[in-house]
Amino acid sequence: MKAVHIVRHYIWIAPLVLGLVFIGGGIYMLTEGQSAKEEVRDSVVSENIITSEDARIPNVLVDNADKAKAEADVIEMHYLEITGGKTYADLDRDDPNRETAFRAVQLRTSLNLAVMGFKVSDLVIGMSIFMIVMGATLIIFMAPAVFYSAEIANHYNELIKKDGS
């Protein structure tokens, strides 16, 4: 019975510790997500890619997911015009446009990889904020609720003991 009393008295520490773990993990994910996003951005910017005049976002340096996607889309449009709507795999091996299509596919793949890198880092940043909020919720609401519930249970046990004796 004494063990139940000890556990009941200190159980509020569990949501407190869990909240701190969530906040710590969230802060770690936030810094890693931001670092990954900066790394992708720096990598794309170092290539000095400027979007085409006929891109959805014309004549700007590619430094985010929207601009990279806009340039990838315009590259696809141009190479499909050159190949008559055929993709690299659809072209005959001796077609003179096959090399152009191959290079366009490489460029599009690189730009789409950058888009994916930006979006994954945004997802990590969003999840980190969620984890920090959940940790704070555990600390602010759950730990006190469990503490007061234990106090009420202890008080209830004392009342039962008085009435029973």
Residue pairs with C-beta under 8 A, 6 or more apart in sequence:
5 154
8 150
8 153
8 154
9 150
9 154
11 146
11 150
12 143
12 144
12 146
12 147
12 150
13 143
14 146
15 138
15 139
15 142
15 143
15 146
16 138
16 139
16 143
18 135
18 138
19 134
19 135
19 136
19 137
19 138
19 139
19 142
19 143
20 135
20 139
21 135
22 131
22 132
22 134
22 135
22 138
23 131
23 132
23 135
23 136
23 139
24 135
25 128
25 131
25 135
26 128
26 129
26 130
26 131
26 132
26 134
26 135
27 128
27 132
28 128
29 124
29 125
29 127
29 128
29 131
30 125
30 128
30 129
30 132
32 124
33 121
33 122
33 123
33 124
33 125
33 128
34 121
34 125
36 117
36 120
36 121
36 124
37 117
37 118
37 121
37 122
37 125
40 114
40 117
40 118
40 121
41 63
41 64
41 118
43 114
44 62
44 63
44 68
44 114
45 61
45 62
45 63
47 62
48 61
49 61
49 62
49 68
49 71
49 111
50 59
50 60
50 61
50 62
51 57
51 58
51 59
51 60
51 62
51 67
51 70
51 71
51 74
52 58
52 71
52 74
52 78
53 59
54 74
54 77
55 70
55 71
55 73
55 74
56 70
56 73
56 74
57 66
57 67
57 70
60 67
61 67
62 68
62 71
62 111
62 114
64 118
65 114
65 115
65 118
65 119
65 122
68 111
68 112
68 114
68 115
68 118
69 111
69 112
69 115
71 111
72 107
72 108
72 111
72 112
72 115
75 104
75 107
75 108
75 111
76 104
76 108
78 104
79 100
79 101
79 104
79 105
80 86
80 87
82 97
82 100
82 101
83 90
83 91
83 95
83 97
83 100
83 101
86 101
87 101
87 105
88 98
88 101
88 102
88 104
88 105
91 97
91 98
91 101
92 98
